[in-house]
Amino acid sequence: MLMARRVRSGDPDNLQAQAAQEYRPAQMGADFRRESHADSANALVNCGDTVMLSGASRPIIGAGLLPALGAHHQSASRADRA
């Protein structure tokens, strides 16, 4: 949680990526490598990420905003980006 308190608008220090590098191995084991179409562990991570994205998108859409139009964030793997 200490890293979360240091995040600033636009994440100029790239803390989101740093947190992911620490979180996934702690959750899935030191040898875990994040890949789109690999083994069953990656399939479970993809499913979990989809559920979390859905849960985060619902209130954004409910407020009349578009979650695909994120400020200061681009993702090459997200099909719904603008």
C-alpha positions as CSV (number, residue, x, y, z in Angstrom):
1,M,0.0,0.0,0.0
2,L,2.9,2.4,0.4
3,M,3.4,2.5,-3.3
4,A,-0.3,3.4,-3.8
5,R,0.1,6.5,-1.7
6,R,2.9,7.8,-3.9
7,V,1.0,7.6,-7.2
8,R,0.4,11.0,-8.8
9,S,-1.8,12.1,-11.6
10,G,-0.7,10.5,-14.9
11,D,1.6,8.1,-13.0
12,P,4.9,9.9,-14.1
13,D,7.0,7.5,-12.0
14,N,5.4,4.4,-13.6
15,L,4.3,3.0,-10.2
16,Q,1.5,1.0,-11.7
17,A,4.0,-1.1,-13.7
18,Q,6.3,-1.4,-10.7
19,A,3.5,-2.6,-8.5
20,A,2.5,-5.2,-11.1
21,Q,6.0,-6.5,-11.3
22,E,6.0,-7.2,-7.5
23,Y,2.3,-8.2,-7.2
24,R,2.1,-11.0,-9.8
25,P,5.1,-13.0,-8.7
26,A,4.0,-12.7,-5.1
27,Q,0.6,-13.9,-6.0
28,M,1.5,-16.6,-8.6
29,G,5.1,-17.6,-7.7
30,A,8.5,-16.3,-8.6
31,D,8.6,-18.1,-12.0
32,F,5.3,-16.6,-13.2
33,R,5.6,-14.7,-16.5
34,R,2.6,-12.7,-17.8
35,E,1.6,-13.8,-21.3
36,S,-1.6,-13.4,-23.2
37,H,-2.1,-17.0,-24.4
38,A,0.1,-19.3,-22.3
39,D,-0.9,-21.7,-19.6
40,S,-3.9,-22.1,-17.3
41,A,-2.4,-19.8,-14.7
42,N,-2.3,-17.0,-17.3
43,A,-5.9,-17.8,-18.3
44,L,-7.0,-17.4,-14.7
45,V,-5.1,-14.1,-14.5
46,N,-6.8,-12.9,-17.7
47,C,-10.2,-13.9,-16.3
48,G,-9.5,-12.1,-13.0
49,D,-8.3,-9.0,-14.8
50,T,-11.5,-9.0,-16.9
51,V,-13.7,-9.3,-13.9
52,M,-11.9,-6.4,-12.2
53,L,-12.0,-4.2,-15.3
54,S,-15.8,-4.9,-15.6
55,G,-16.3,-4.0,-11.9
56,A,-14.3,-0.8,-12.3
57,S,-16.0,0.2,-15.6
58,R,-19.6,-0.2,-14.3
59,P,-19.6,2.9,-12.0
60,I,-17.7,4.9,-14.6
61,I,-20.3,4.1,-17.3
62,G,-23.0,4.8,-14.7
63,A,-21.7,8.3,-14.2
64,G,-22.0,8.9,-18.0
65,L,-18.3,8.6,-18.7
66,L,-16.5,6.4,-21.2
67,P,-13.9,4.1,-19.6
68,A,-12.1,3.7,-22.9
69,L,-11.2,7.3,-22.8
70,G,-8.6,7.2,-20.0
71,A,-6.5,10.3,-19.4
72,H,-2.7,9.9,-19.7
73,H,-2.9,6.1,-20.3
74,Q,-2.5,4.0,-23.4
75,S,-2.5,0.3,-23.7
76,A,-1.5,-1.6,-26.9
77,S,-3.5,-4.6,-25.8
78,R,-6.8,-3.0,-25.0
79,A,-9.2,-3.3,-27.9
80,D,-11.6,-0.7,-26.5
81,R,-9.2,2.2,-26.4
82,A,-10.2,5.3,-28.4
